[in-house]
């Protein structure tokens, strides 16, 4: 696995996501402005995600990094995805905010 200090916002956002819930993960990426959302893009994402999850853990890049690379190669990412996010600080904070707001009873 790569060092978390080298993560960009896409890798860290995928890391803090529940990859077993592709729709939720895709929505999280859209919410942060990391991916475009044209017709068919979500389906391409799900296909890329499924392929990498099926490969499982391997020596080398993390699954989050592999999915991020596949999204770049497929042309689905936006410039914000490349912003550095060492140790996933921004992604963890954003995920926590969304989780807290979804549990707010008001």
N, C-alpha and C positions, 0 to 999 in steps of 0.2 A: 504494500500500500504506500502511496505517496505521502509525504509529510503534510499534515493538515495546515502547516504554516504556508504552504504553497497554493492553497485552495483559492479559487475564484468564487464569485457569488453563485454561479450555476452549480458547481460541485458541492458547495456547502449546503445549498438549498435542497439538492437531491439527497444529501446525507441526512438532513433533519426530517425528511419526508417519509411517509409510510409508503414504500414502493409496492406494497400489497394492495394499495388503493390508487390505481393510476389516475382516475378522475380527480381525486383530491390533490394528488401531486401536480397534475397538469394545471389545476386551478391555482395552486400556490405559485407555480412558475409564472403564470399569466399575471397574477396579482402583483408580483414584484417587477413586472416588465422585462422578464428574461427571455421570453419566447413570443413569437408572433402567433396569432390565432386565426389563421385562414381556414377555409373549408378543407377538411382532410388532415390538417396538422395534428389534431389530437389522436386520430387513428394511427398516423405515422409514429407519433410518440409512443403509443401503446405497443406497437409492433417492435420498436427499438428497445423499449423497456423489457418486454417479454423475452426478446432474444438474449439480452444481457443477463437477466435473472436466470434463464435456463442454463447459461454457462456457469453460473454459480461463482463461488470464490475461486480466484486463481492467483498465482504468484504474479505480482506486478500491480498495476493500478487498481484502486478500489472500484467497486461496482458503480459508485456515484461518478467517479472520474470517467469510467468507460461509457456510461450513458451520456454524460456531458459531451464527450468527444463525438459520440454518434449523432447527437443533436446538432453540433456544429457542422459535421460532415453533411448532414441532411439539409442544412441551410435554415434551420428552424429557430436559431438563437438571435437575439437582439444585442446591441453593443453592451448594455448593462450587465449581461451575463459574464463578461470578462473582467468586471471590477474585482480587484483583490478582496478577499474576505478571509484573512488568516485565522485559522482555528474555528472558522464558521461563526464568529461573533455576531455578525449582522443577521445571518440566517437563523441562528438560534433565537435571537431576540425577536425577530419577525414572527417566527413560528409560535413562540410563547404568547405574543400579543394576539395572534389569531385564535389560538386555543383558548386564551382567557376571554376574548370577546364572544366566542361561541358558547361559552358556559355562563355568560352573564344573563340572569333571568329577566332583566328589564327590557 
